[in-house]
């Protein structure tokens, strides 16, 4: 029961970001109003990082942990590539650690050979300086997390309006117990498997129903499944998390995922009534700047 309570709390935090992922954007987004007292120590850090429109002109570093940190020297993935297109441009969240941006470009270039799609549609990566976000994700703070839509990139360039308004493909049934056979395809399986087998990838987050389908369809080669972790909400996209860059002592890796394929009792718990219909939980108070690594103040204030 303690494990179920922990999972409920974890998924409640992550589901909020996942639901936000399909919210429509704006063609003419309004800038956030100035803060009355930006030096207030009780001010939520998301209010500060959410107002930085450009990256910190510092050497690239992932500072802190995935859900409590920031990123220096971030770079943006171009909104258009031969094998990718960026969605929800109004959010300005196509920034990441240079290692992640290079990884996404390499992965997308392989996609036509992996599953026949023309390329990938990129969702949220991080803000220009990382850190907590005003809306959405609890993680995506150090530039090493990226959301990839479960929708193939079309063979034409999407318009700005389409990038703000189109929704990704929901591949999970309405009862949340399994994937939707009308939406889930072998191409989805091939893409997630190939991504999980990349050395830099530490974890992939998917809806539990997707994990169930992967377990069922994986065959004898199952070692990659340990990286694929079930989390509610990820039914429109899958979430890629890279390990900390080699030699970056300022970046805090997660513990390795548990051994085994993760297809047994742990997965079954996600389909219990307690998990599928959880009681409301009180939201955690937002992080303040002092709760982030000290270097994040420098990142925030850098030109």
Secondary structure as the mmCIF struct_conf table of DSSP 4:
data_model
#
loop_
_struct_conf.conf_type_id
_struct_conf.id
_struct_conf.beg_label_comp_id
_struct_conf.beg_label_asym_id
_struct_conf.beg_label_seq_id
_struct_conf.end_label_comp_id
_struct_conf.end_label_asym_id
_struct_conf.end_label_seq_id
HELX_RH_AL_P HELX_RH_AL_P1 UNK A 2 UNK A 21
TURN_TY1_P TURN_TY1_P1 UNK A 22 UNK A 22
BEND BEND1 UNK A 23 UNK A 23
TURN_TY1_P TURN_TY1_P2 UNK A 27 UNK A 28
HELX_LH_PP_P HELX_LH_PP_P1 UNK A 29 UNK A 35
BEND BEND2 UNK A 36 UNK A 36
TURN_TY1_P TURN_TY1_P3 UNK A 38 UNK A 39
TURN_TY1_P TURN_TY1_P4 UNK A 41 UNK A 42
BEND BEND3 UNK A 43 UNK A 43
STRN STRN1 UNK A 44 UNK A 44
HELX_RH_AL_P HELX_RH_AL_P2 UNK A 45 UNK A 49
TURN_TY1_P TURN_TY1_P5 UNK A 50 UNK A 51
BEND BEND4 UNK A 54 UNK A 54
BEND BEND5 UNK A 57 UNK A 58
STRN STRN2 UNK A 61 UNK A 65
TURN_TY1_P TURN_TY1_P6 UNK A 66 UNK A 67
STRN STRN3 UNK A 68 UNK A 72
BEND BEND6 UNK A 73 UNK A 73
STRN STRN4 UNK A 75 UNK A 76
HELX_LH_PP_P HELX_LH_PP_P2 UNK A 77 UNK A 78
BEND BEND7 UNK A 79 UNK A 79
STRN STRN5 UNK A 80 UNK A 81
TURN_TY1_P TURN_TY1_P7 UNK A 82 UNK A 83
STRN STRN6 UNK A 84 UNK A 86
HELX_RH_3T_P HELX_RH_3T_P1 UNK A 89 UNK A 91
STRN STRN7 UNK A 94 UNK A 94
STRN STRN8 UNK A 95 UNK A 96
HELX_RH_AL_P HELX_RH_AL_P3 UNK A 98 UNK A 115
BEND BEND8 UNK A 116 UNK A 116
BEND BEND9 UNK A 118 UNK A 118
STRN STRN9 UNK A 120 UNK A 122
STRN STRN10 UNK A 126 UNK A 126
TURN_TY1_P TURN_TY1_P8 UNK A 128 UNK A 129
BEND BEND10 UNK A 131 UNK A 131
BEND BEND11 UNK A 134 UNK A 136
BEND BEND12 UNK A 138 UNK A 139
BEND BEND13 UNK A 142 UNK A 143
STRN STRN11 UNK A 145 UNK A 149
BEND BEND14 UNK A 150 UNK A 151
HELX_LH_PP_P HELX_LH_PP_P3 UNK A 152 UNK A 154
BEND BEND15 UNK A 155 UNK A 156
HELX_LH_PP_P HELX_LH_PP_P4 UNK A 157 UNK A 159
HELX_RH_AL_P HELX_RH_AL_P4 UNK A 160 UNK A 165
HELX_LH_PP_P HELX_LH_PP_P5 UNK A 166 UNK A 169
STRN STRN12 UNK A 172 UNK A 172
TURN_TY1_P TURN_TY1_P9 UNK A 174 UNK A 175
BEND BEND16 UNK A 176 UNK A 178
STRN STRN13 UNK A 179 UNK A 179
TURN_TY1_P TURN_TY1_P10 UNK A 181 UNK A 183
HELX_RH_AL_P HELX_RH_AL_P5 UNK A 186 UNK A 196
TURN_TY1_P TURN_TY1_P11 UNK A 197 UNK A 197
BEND BEND17 UNK A 198 UNK A 198
TURN_TY1_P TURN_TY1_P12 UNK A 199 UNK A 200
STRN STRN14 UNK A 201 UNK A 206
HELX_RH_AL_P HELX_RH_AL_P6 UNK A 208 UNK A 217
TURN_TY1_P TURN_TY1_P13 UNK A 219 UNK A 220
HELX_RH_3T_P HELX_RH_3T_P2 UNK A 223 UNK A 227
STRN STRN15 UNK A 228 UNK A 230
TURN_TY1_P TURN_TY1_P14 UNK A 232 UNK A 235
BEND BEND18 UNK A 236 UNK A 236
STRN STRN16 UNK A 237 UNK A 242
HELX_LH_PP_P HELX_LH_PP_P6 UNK A 243 UNK A 245
TURN_TY1_P TURN_TY1_P15 UNK A 246 UNK A 247
TURN_TY1_P TURN_TY1_P16 UNK A 249 UNK A 250
STRN STRN17 UNK A 251 UNK A 251
HELX_LH_PP_P HELX_LH_PP_P7 UNK A 253 UNK A 258
BEND BEND19 UNK A 259 UNK A 260
BEND BEND20 UNK A 262 UNK A 262
BEND BEND21 UNK A 264 UNK A 264
HELX_RH_AL_P HELX_RH_AL_P7 UNK A 265 UNK A 268
HELX_RH_3T_P HELX_RH_3T_P3 UNK A 269 UNK A 271
BEND BEND22 UNK A 272 UNK A 272
HELX_RH_AL_P HELX_RH_AL_P8 UNK A 273 UNK A 276
TURN_TY1_P TURN_TY1_P17 UNK A 277 UNK A 277
HELX_LH_PP_P HELX_LH_PP_P8 UNK A 278 UNK A 280
HELX_LH_PP_P HELX_LH_PP_P9 UNK A 282 UNK A 287
STRN STRN18 UNK A 288 UNK A 288
HELX_RH_3T_P HELX_RH_3T_P4 UNK A 289 UNK A 291
BEND BEND23 UNK A 292 UNK A 292
TURN_TY1_P TURN_TY1_P18 UNK A 294 UNK A 294
HELX_RH_AL_P HELX_RH_AL_P9 UNK A 295 UNK A 301
#
